[in-house]
Amino acid sequence: MAVEVKICGLTRSGDAEFADAAGASYLGVIFAGGPRQRAPEAARATLAGRRARKVGVFGAQREDEIASIAQLVGLDVVQLHGDCDVARVTAVRAATGLEIWSVVRTSSGILPDGTEELADASDALLIDALSPDGLGGSGIVVPWLQLGESLDAMSKGHRIILAGGLTSDNVAEAIDYVSPMVVDVSSGVESAPGIKDQQRIRAFMAAVRARGAGQ
């Protein structure tokens, strides 16, 4: 099965248009703070008219606030960062009616307690690097070997999304170790935070496709 690509942290409509045309399956906008944070109206304009599915990344917002933003922006997926648990997944799904991606973060590749229950409750489990500087987009790589072993210890059938320091140079190796269904890139295709680089997007997409063709 071909690995899909999510390009996250989009702040400009031209970048979203290019990523969409390049074949990204998901386009992400940030509502969880940091240099790529967008106001809902600006995020809506950034993603307007795109073919790819639209993902909003949220932090500690209330369920009703997430639902309001999701409707305004036209999101297809809600991605929950921060201290996410099964109860929050259930509440946000009830409020939005949308697909929910839960995020777990690790610096060691060892997944925290409760990860499998969270994966069971969610439509996908996104694994990112644990950084002291924010919820994501740090460019820090997750230890893939240890992460792959942690995932092997879980029951099968969960939809896994891999983030954390991915670039065109390392994404094929990351896929080999972790076998994700989606790879999520932000800083790895940027010239500056929130400013995507077309050449880097092309190279990342080509690396993912080449890895799939080699299977």
C-alpha atoms as an extended CHARMM CRD file, in Angstrom:
* protein
*
       215  EXT
         1         1  MET       CA              0.0000000000        0.0000000000        0.0000000000  PROA      1               0.0000000000
         2         2  ALA       CA              1.3440000000        3.4350000000       -0.9390000000  PROA      2               0.0000000000
         3         3  VAL       CA              2.2760000000        5.7150000000        1.9390000000  PROA      3               0.0000000000
         4         4  GLU       CA              0.3000000000        8.9630000000        1.9610000000  PROA      4               0.0000000000
         5         5  VAL       CA              1.7490000000       12.3920000000        2.7280000000  PROA      5               0.0000000000
         6         6  LYS       CA              0.4710000000       15.1550000000        4.9740000000  PROA      6               0.0000000000
         7         7  ILE       CA              2.0570000000       18.5660000000        4.5930000000  PROA      7               0.0000000000
         8         8  CYS       CA              1.4110000000       20.4980000000        7.7700000000  PROA      8               0.0000000000
         9         9  GLY       CA              1.9370000000       23.9920000000        9.1210000000  PROA      9               0.0000000000
        10        10  LEU       CA              0.6560000000       25.6940000000        5.9790000000  PROA      10              0.0000000000
        11        11  THR       CA              0.3220000000       29.4640000000        6.2350000000  PROA      11              0.0000000000
        12        12  ARG       CA              0.0780000000       30.5760000000        2.5880000000  PROA      12              0.0000000000
        13        13  SER       CA             -2.5070000000       29.6600000000       -0.0200000000  PROA      13              0.0000000000
        14        14  GLY       CA              0.1620000000       29.3470000000       -2.7220000000  PROA      14              0.0000000000
        15        15  ASP       CA              1.9960000000       26.7380000000       -0.6680000000  PROA      15              0.0000000000
        16        16  ALA       CA             -1.2340000000       24.8090000000       -0.1000000000  PROA      16              0.0000000000
        17        17  GLU       CA             -1.9870000000       24.9320000000       -3.8180000000  PROA      17              0.0000000000
        18        18  PHE       CA              1.4650000000       23.6130000000       -4.6840000000  PROA      18              0.0000000000
        19        19  ALA       CA              1.3540000000       20.8460000000       -2.0670000000  PROA      19              0.0000000000
        20        20  ASP       CA             -2.0820000000       19.8200000000       -3.2930000000  PROA      20              0.0000000000
        21        21  ALA       CA             -0.9300000000       19.6800000000       -6.9130000000  PROA      21              0.0000000000
        22        22  ALA       CA              2.1980000000       17.7520000000       -5.8940000000  PROA      22              0.0000000000
        23        23  GLY       CA              0.0160000000       14.9420000000       -4.5870000000  PROA      23              0.0000000000
        24        24  ALA       CA             -0.2290000000       15.4440000000       -0.8300000000  PROA      24              0.0000000000
        25        25  SER       CA             -3.2280000000       13.5630000000        0.5680000000  PROA      25              0.0000000000
        26        26  TYR       CA             -3.6160000000       15.8710000000        3.5730000000  PROA      26              0.0000000000
        27        27  LEU       CA             -2.9990000000       19.5720000000        4.1490000000  PROA      27              0.0000000000
        28        28  GLY       CA             -2.6250000000       20.7890000000        7.7300000000  PROA      28              0.0000000000
        29        29  VAL       CA             -3.1350000000       24.1200000000        9.4600000000  PROA      29              0.0000000000
        30        30  ILE       CA             -2.1880000000       24.9110000000       13.0470000000  PROA      30              0.0000000000
        31        31  PHE       CA             -4.4700000000       26.2220000000       15.7760000000  PROA      31              0.0000000000
        32        32  ALA       CA             -2.2790000000       24.9760000000       18.6430000000  PROA      32              0.0000000000
        33        33  GLY       CA              0.1920000000       27.8530000000       18.9380000000  PROA      33              0.0000000000
        34        34  GLY       CA              3.7120000000       28.3450000000       17.6240000000  PROA      34              0.0000000000
        35        35  PRO       CA              5.0760000000       30.2340000000       14.6100000000  PROA      35              0.0000000000
        36        36  ARG       CA              2.6750000000       28.5000000000       12.1820000000  PROA      36              0.0000000000
        37        37  GLN       CA             -0.4790000000       29.3840000000       14.1460000000  PROA      37              0.0000000000
        38        38  ARG       CA             -3.3410000000       30.6260000000       11.9650000000  PROA      38              0.0000000000
        39        39  ALA       CA             -6.5590000000       32.4600000000       12.7040000000  PROA      39              0.0000000000
        40        40  PRO       CA             -9.5540000000       30.4170000000       11.5120000000  PROA      40              0.0000000000
        41        41  GLU       CA            -10.4670000000       32.8580000000        8.7360000000  PROA      41              0.0000000000
        42        42  ALA       CA             -6.8840000000       32.8930000000        7.4430000000  PROA      42              0.0000000000
        43        43  ALA       CA             -6.7200000000       29.0780000000        7.5800000000  PROA      43              0.0000000000
        44        44  ARG       CA             -9.9330000000       28.8550000000        5.5960000000  PROA      44              0.0000000000
        45        45  ALA       CA             -8.4530000000       31.0930000000        2.9030000000  PROA      45              0.0000000000
        46        46  THR       CA             -5.2070000000       29.0840000000        2.8880000000  PROA      46              0.0000000000
        47        47  LEU       CA             -7.0120000000       25.7960000000        2.2500000000  PROA      47              0.0000000000
        48        48  ALA       CA             -9.8560000000       27.0000000000        0.0380000000  PROA      48              0.0000000000
        49        49  GLY       CA            -10.4000000000       24.9950000000       -3.1480000000  PROA      49              0.0000000000
        50        50  ARG       CA             -7.9140000000       22.2680000000       -2.3820000000  PROA      50              0.0000000000
        51        51  ARG       CA             -8.4930000000       18.6040000000       -3.3110000000  PROA      51              0.0000000000
        52        52  ALA       CA             -6.5660000000       17.1030000000       -0.3940000000  PROA      52              0.0000000000
        53        53  ARG       CA             -8.2800000000       16.4600000000        2.9250000000  PROA      53              0.0000000000
        54        54  LYS       CA             -8.0090000000       19.3600000000        5.3690000000  PROA      54              0.0000000000
        55        55  VAL       CA             -6.5590000000       18.7680000000        8.8460000000  PROA      55              0.0000000000
        56        56  GLY       CA             -6.7400000000       21.1960000000       11.7510000000  PROA      56              0.0000000000
        57        57  VAL       CA             -4.2090000000       20.8000000000       14.5690000000  PROA      57              0.0000000000
        58        58  PHE       CA             -5.6230000000       21.7530000000       17.9720000000  PROA      58              0.0000000000
        59        59  GLY       CA             -4.2700000000       22.0180000000       21.4940000000  PROA      59              0.0000000000
        60        60  ALA       CA             -6.2860000000       22.7560000000       24.6170000000  PROA      60              0.0000000000
        61        61  GLN       CA             -9.3630000000       24.3410000000       22.9960000000  PROA      61              0.0000000000
        62        62  ARG       CA            -12.8120000000       23.3980000000       24.2650000000  PROA      62              0.0000000000
        63        63  GLU       CA            -14.8310000000       20.9280000000       22.2130000000  PROA      63              0.0000000000
        64        64  ASP       CA            -17.3460000000       23.5830000000       21.1450000000  PROA      64              0.0000000000
        65        65  GLU       CA            -14.5420000000       25.8910000000       20.0020000000  PROA      65              0.0000000000
        66        66  ILE       CA            -12.9630000000       23.1020000000       17.9600000000  PROA      66              0.0000000000
        67        67  ALA       CA            -16.3380000000       22.3490000000       16.3700000000  PROA      67              0.0000000000
        68        68  SER       CA            -16.8720000000       26.0050000000       15.4780000000  PROA      68              0.0000000000
        69        69  ILE       CA            -13.4190000000       26.3520000000       13.8920000000  PROA      69              0.0000000000
        70        70  ALA       CA            -13.7640000000       23.0470000000       12.0600000000  PROA      70              0.0000000000
        71        71  GLN       CA            -17.0370000000       24.1460000000       10.4990000000  PROA      71              0.0000000000
        72        72  LEU       CA            -15.7210000000       27.5880000000        9.5270000000  PROA      72              0.0000000000
        73        73  VAL       CA            -12.5330000000       26.2330000000        7.9430000000  PROA      73              0.0000000000
        74        74  GLY       CA            -14.1880000000       23.2000000000        6.3390000000  PROA      74              0.0000000000
        75        75  LEU       CA            -11.9910000000       20.6260000000        8.0480000000  PROA      75              0.0000000000
        76        76  ASP       CA            -12.1390000000       16.9100000000        7.3530000000  PROA      76              0.0000000000
        77        77  VAL       CA             -9.9180000000       15.8400000000       10.2510000000  PROA      77              0.0000000000
        78        78  VAL       CA             -9.2780000000       17.1110000000       13.7830000000  PROA      78              0.0000000000
        79        79  GLN       CA             -5.7700000000       16.4050000000       15.0960000000  PROA      79              0.0000000000
        80        80  LEU       CA             -5.5080000000       16.5810000000       18.8950000000  PROA      80              0.0000000000
        81        81  HSD       CA             -2.2020000000       17.5310000000       20.4990000000  PROA      81              0.0000000000
        82        82  GLY       CA             -1.5180000000       18.1350000000       24.1580000000  PROA      82              0.0000000000
        83        83  ASP       CA             -2.8220000000       15.8760000000       26.9080000000  PROA      83              0.0000000000
        84        84  CYS       CA             -5.2070000000       13.8640000000       24.7900000000  PROA      84              0.0000000000
        85        85  ASP       CA             -7.0700000000       10.8970000000       26.2470000000  PROA      85              0.0000000000
        86        86  VAL       CA             -9.9510000000        8.6170000000       25.2720000000  PROA      86              0.0000000000
        87        87  ALA       CA            -12.5530000000       10.8620000000       26.9130000000  PROA      87              0.0000000000
        88        88  ARG       CA            -11.3570000000       13.8880000000       24.9400000000  PROA      88              0.0000000000
        89        89  VAL       CA            -11.3650000000       11.9520000000       21.6660000000  PROA      89              0.0000000000
        90        90  THR       CA            -14.9250000000       10.8450000000       22.3410000000  PROA      90              0.0000000000
        91        91  ALA       CA            -16.0580000000       14.3650000000       23.2530000000  PROA      91              0.0000000000
        92        92  VAL       CA            -14.4420000000       16.0330000000       20.2250000000  PROA      92              0.0000000000
        93        93  ARG       CA            -15.8450000000       13.4190000000       17.8630000000  PROA      93              0.0000000000
        94        94  ALA       CA            -19.3210000000       13.9640000000       19.3130000000  PROA      94              0.0000000000
        95        95  ALA       CA            -18.9650000000       17.7390000000       18.9620000000  PROA      95              0.0000000000
        96        96  THR       CA            -17.5840000000       17.7430000000       15.4190000000  PROA      96              0.0000000000
        97        97  GLY       CA            -18.6760000000       14.5140000000       13.7290000000  PROA      97              0.0000000000
        98        98  LEU       CA            -15.2270000000       14.4060000000       12.1300000000  PROA      98              0.0000000000
        99        99  GLU       CA            -12.3330000000       11.9910000000       11.9170000000  PROA      99              0.0000000000
       100       100  ILE       CA            -10.0760000000       12.3150000000       14.9810000000  PROA      100             0.0000000000
       101       101  TRP       CA             -6.3070000000       11.8630000000       14.9760000000  PROA      101             0.0000000000
       102       102  SER       CA             -4.7150000000       11.5970000000       18.4160000000  PROA      102             0.0000000000
       103       103  VAL       CA             -1.0920000000       12.5590000000       18.9800000000  PROA      103             0.0000000000
       104       104  VAL       CA              1.4190000000       10.8660000000       21.2440000000  PROA      104             0.0000000000
       105       105  ARG       CA              4.9100000000       12.2510000000       21.6210000000  PROA      105             0.0000000000
       106       106  THR       CA              8.0660000000       10.3810000000       22.5390000000  PROA      106             0.0000000000
       107       107  SER       CA             11.7540000000       11.2280000000       22.8160000000  PROA      107             0.0000000000
       108       108  SER       CA             12.8670000000        7.6090000000       23.2340000000  PROA      108             0.0000000000
       109       109  GLY       CA             10.6270000000        5.8140000000       20.7300000000  PROA      109             0.0000000000
       110       110  ILE       CA              8.9030000000        4.0490000000       23.6290000000  PROA      110             0.0000000000
       111       111  LEU       CA              5.2070000000        4.8090000000       23.5900000000  PROA      111             0.0000000000
       112       112  PRO       CA              3.5600000000        6.0440000000       26.7880000000  PROA      112             0.0000000000
       113       113  ASP       CA              1.1330000000        4.0020000000       28.8410000000  PROA      113             0.0000000000
       114       114  GLY       CA             -2.3980000000        4.1140000000       27.4550000000  PROA      114             0.0000000000
       115       115  THR       CA             -1.2800000000        4.4960000000       23.8390000000  PROA      115             0.0000000000
       116       116  GLU       CA             -3.0910000000        1.4040000000       22.6100000000  PROA      116             0.0000000000
       117       117  GLU       CA             -6.3660000000        2.4760000000       24.2530000000  PROA      117             0.0000000000
       118       118  LEU       CA             -5.9850000000        5.9030000000       22.6620000000  PROA      118             0.0000000000
       119       119  ALA       CA             -5.3290000000        4.2970000000       19.2810000000  PROA      119             0.0000000000
       120       120  ASP       CA             -8.4350000000        2.1310000000       19.6860000000  PROA      120             0.0000000000
       121       121  ALA       CA            -10.5660000000        5.2120000000       20.3440000000  PROA      121             0.0000000000
       122       122  SER       CA             -9.1170000000        7.2900000000       17.4940000000  PROA      122             0.0000000000
       123       123  ASP       CA             -9.2900000000        7.1230000000       13.7230000000  PROA      123             0.0000000000
       124       124  ALA       CA             -5.5020000000        7.3790000000       13.5920000000  PROA      124             0.0000000000
       125       125  LEU       CA             -2.5570000000        7.6440000000       15.9670000000  PROA      125             0.0000000000
       126       126  LEU       CA              0.0220000000       10.2790000000       15.0670000000  PROA      126             0.0000000000
       127       127  ILE       CA              3.4440000000        9.8190000000       16.6330000000  PROA      127             0.0000000000
       128       128  ASP       CA              5.6700000000       12.8690000000       16.9560000000  PROA      128             0.0000000000
       129       129  ALA       CA              8.9000000000       13.7830000000       18.7020000000  PROA      129             0.0000000000
       130       130  LEU       CA              8.6700000000       15.1310000000       22.2320000000  PROA      130             0.0000000000
       131       131  SER       CA             10.1570000000       18.6180000000       22.2490000000  PROA      131             0.0000000000
       132       132  PRO       CA             10.4300000000       21.1020000000       25.1290000000  PROA      132             0.0000000000
       133       133  ASP       CA              9.8540000000       23.9380000000       22.6590000000  PROA      133             0.0000000000
       134       134  GLY       CA              6.3200000000       23.1770000000       21.5290000000  PROA      134             0.0000000000
       135       135  LEU       CA              3.7880000000       20.6220000000       20.3810000000  PROA      135             0.0000000000
       136       136  GLY       CA              5.2570000000       19.9460000000       16.9410000000  PROA      136             0.0000000000
       137       137  GLY       CA              7.2090000000       21.2630000000       13.9720000000  PROA      137             0.0000000000
       138       138  SER       CA             10.4730000000       21.0820000000       15.9130000000  PROA      138             0.0000000000
       139       139  GLY       CA             12.4410000000       19.1060000000       13.3280000000  PROA      139             0.0000000000
       140       140  ILE       CA             13.4140000000       16.5540000000       15.9980000000  PROA      140             0.0000000000
       141       141  VAL       CA             13.4980000000       12.9390000000       14.8160000000  PROA      141             0.0000000000
       142       142  VAL       CA             11.7910000000       10.1080000000       16.6990000000  PROA      142             0.0000000000
       143       143  PRO       CA             14.1040000000        7.0910000000       17.2450000000  PROA      143             0.0000000000
       144       144  TRP       CA             12.5740000000        4.9040000000       14.5410000000  PROA      144             0.0000000000
       145       145  LEU       CA             14.0430000000        1.5410000000       15.5350000000  PROA      145             0.0000000000
       146       146  GLN       CA             12.7060000000        1.7670000000       19.0810000000  PROA      146             0.0000000000
       147       147  LEU       CA              9.3920000000        3.1440000000       17.8330000000  PROA      147             0.0000000000
       148       148  GLY       CA              8.9880000000        0.2730000000       15.3910000000  PROA      148             0.0000000000
       149       149  GLU       CA              9.5850000000       -2.1960000000       18.2200000000  PROA      149             0.0000000000
       150       150  SER       CA              6.9990000000       -0.4080000000       20.3970000000  PROA      150             0.0000000000
       151       151  LEU       CA              4.4460000000       -0.5470000000       17.5950000000  PROA      151             0.0000000000
       152       152  ASP       CA              5.1730000000       -4.2360000000       17.0190000000  PROA      152             0.0000000000
       153       153  ALA       CA              4.1480000000       -4.8530000000       20.6290000000  PROA      153             0.0000000000
       154       154  MET       CA              0.7170000000       -3.3350000000       20.0000000000  PROA      154             0.0000000000
       155       155  SER       CA             -2.1520000000       -5.1790000000       18.3800000000  PROA      155             0.0000000000
       156       156  LYS       CA             -2.4200000000       -4.7850000000       14.6240000000  PROA      156             0.0000000000
       157       157  GLY       CA             -4.9210000000       -2.7380000000       12.6490000000  PROA      157             0.0000000000
       158       158  HSD       CA             -4.2160000000        0.7550000000       13.9700000000  PROA      158             0.0000000000
       159       159  ARG       CA             -3.6820000000        3.5550000000       11.4810000000  PROA      159             0.0000000000
       160       160  ILE       CA             -0.2590000000        5.0330000000       12.2130000000  PROA      160             0.0000000000
       161       161  ILE       CA              0.9510000000        8.4640000000       11.1170000000  PROA      161             0.0000000000
       162       162  LEU       CA              4.6220000000        9.3520000000       11.5810000000  PROA      162             0.0000000000
       163       163  ALA       CA              5.8660000000       12.8820000000       12.1660000000  PROA      163             0.0000000000
       164       164  GLY       CA              9.0310000000       14.3290000000       13.6540000000  PROA      164             0.0000000000
       165       165  GLY       CA             11.9980000000       15.6210000000       11.6910000000  PROA      165             0.0000000000
       166       166  LEU       CA             11.1600000000       13.9440000000        8.3940000000  PROA      166             0.0000000000
       167       167  THR       CA             12.9570000000       15.1350000000        5.2510000000  PROA      167             0.0000000000
       168       168  SER       CA             13.4760000000       13.8620000000        1.7280000000  PROA      168             0.0000000000
       169       169  ASP       CA             16.8070000000       12.4210000000        2.8970000000  PROA      169             0.0000000000
       170       170  ASN       CA             15.4540000000       10.2980000000        5.7570000000  PROA      170             0.0000000000
       171       171  VAL       CA             11.7940000000        9.5490000000        5.0490000000  PROA      171             0.0000000000
       172       172  ALA       CA             12.4620000000        6.2630000000        3.2190000000  PROA      172             0.0000000000
       173       173  GLU       CA             14.4640000000        4.9450000000        6.1780000000  PROA      173             0.0000000000
       174       174  ALA       CA             11.7360000000        6.0770000000        8.5840000000  PROA      174             0.0000000000
       175       175  ILE       CA              9.1110000000        4.2200000000        6.5490000000  PROA      175             0.0000000000
       176       176  ASP       CA             11.2580000000        1.0750000000        6.6060000000  PROA      176             0.0000000000
       177       177  TYR       CA             11.4410000000        1.0790000000       10.4010000000  PROA      177             0.0000000000
       178       178  VAL       CA              7.9380000000        2.2490000000       11.3120000000  PROA      178             0.0000000000
       179       179  SER       CA              5.6830000000        1.2320000000        8.3660000000  PROA      179             0.0000000000
       180       180  PRO       CA              3.3060000000        4.1870000000        8.7680000000  PROA      180             0.0000000000
       181       181  MET       CA              0.2740000000        4.6820000000        6.5640000000  PROA      181             0.0000000000
       182       182  VAL       CA              0.8960000000        8.4470000000        6.4400000000  PROA      182             0.0000000000
       183       183  VAL       CA              4.0500000000       10.5500000000        6.8630000000  PROA      183             0.0000000000
       184       184  ASP       CA              3.6190000000       14.0770000000        8.1880000000  PROA      184             0.0000000000
       185       185  VAL       CA              6.1180000000       16.7870000000        7.2660000000  PROA      185             0.0000000000
       186       186  SER       CA              6.3400000000       20.4550000000        8.1690000000  PROA      186             0.0000000000
       187       187  SER       CA              9.8040000000       21.8700000000        8.8980000000  PROA      187             0.0000000000
       188       188  GLY       CA             11.3820000000       19.3560000000        6.5020000000  PROA      188             0.0000000000
       189       189  VAL       CA              9.8630000000       21.1430000000        3.4970000000  PROA      189             0.0000000000
       190       190  GLU       CA             10.3770000000       24.7230000000        4.7140000000  PROA      190             0.0000000000
       191       191  SER       CA             12.8120000000       27.5390000000        4.1020000000  PROA      191             0.0000000000
       192       192  ALA       CA             11.5300000000       29.2460000000        7.2940000000  PROA      192             0.0000000000
       193       193  PRO       CA              8.7600000000       28.3930000000        9.7830000000  PROA      193             0.0000000000
       194       194  GLY       CA              5.4830000000       28.3840000000        7.8550000000  PROA      194             0.0000000000
       195       195  ILE       CA              7.1770000000       29.1320000000        4.5220000000  PROA      195             0.0000000000
       196       196  LYS       CA              7.1780000000       26.0410000000        2.3400000000  PROA      196             0.0000000000
       197       197  ASP       CA              9.8550000000       25.4210000000       -0.2840000000  PROA      197             0.0000000000
       198       198  GLN       CA              8.6090000000       23.9870000000       -3.5820000000  PROA      198             0.0000000000
       199       199  GLN       CA             11.8320000000       22.1420000000       -4.3560000000  PROA      199             0.0000000000
       200       200  ARG       CA             11.7860000000       20.4790000000       -0.9260000000  PROA      200             0.0000000000
       201       201  ILE       CA              8.1370000000       19.4910000000       -1.3470000000  PROA      201             0.0000000000
       202       202  ARG       CA              8.9380000000       17.9310000000       -4.7250000000  PROA      202             0.0000000000
       203       203  ALA       CA             11.9040000000       16.0620000000       -3.2780000000  PROA      203             0.0000000000
       204       204  PHE       CA              9.9150000000       14.7860000000       -0.3000000000  PROA      204             0.0000000000
       205       205  MET       CA              7.0470000000       13.5570000000       -2.4670000000  PROA      205             0.0000000000
       206       206  ALA       CA              9.5240000000       11.8730000000       -4.8400000000  PROA      206             0.0000000000
       207       207  ALA       CA             11.2980000000       10.1240000000       -1.9520000000  PROA      207             0.0000000000
       208       208  VAL       CA              8.0220000000        8.7450000000       -0.5860000000  PROA      208             0.0000000000
       209       209  ARG       CA              6.9040000000        7.5850000000       -4.0130000000  PROA      209             0.0000000000
       210       210  ALA       CA             10.2750000000        5.9760000000       -4.7290000000  PROA      210             0.0000000000
       211       211  ARG       CA             10.0760000000        4.0830000000       -1.4400000000  PROA      211             0.0000000000
       212       212  GLY       CA              6.6370000000        2.7960000000       -2.3940000000  PROA      212             0.0000000000
       213       213  ALA       CA              7.7750000000        1.7820000000       -5.8630000000  PROA      213             0.0000000000
       214       214  GLY       CA             10.6530000000       -0.1750000000       -4.3400000000  PROA      214             0.0000000000
       215       215  GLN       CA              8.4370000000       -2.4040000000       -2.2070000000  PROA      215             0.0000000000
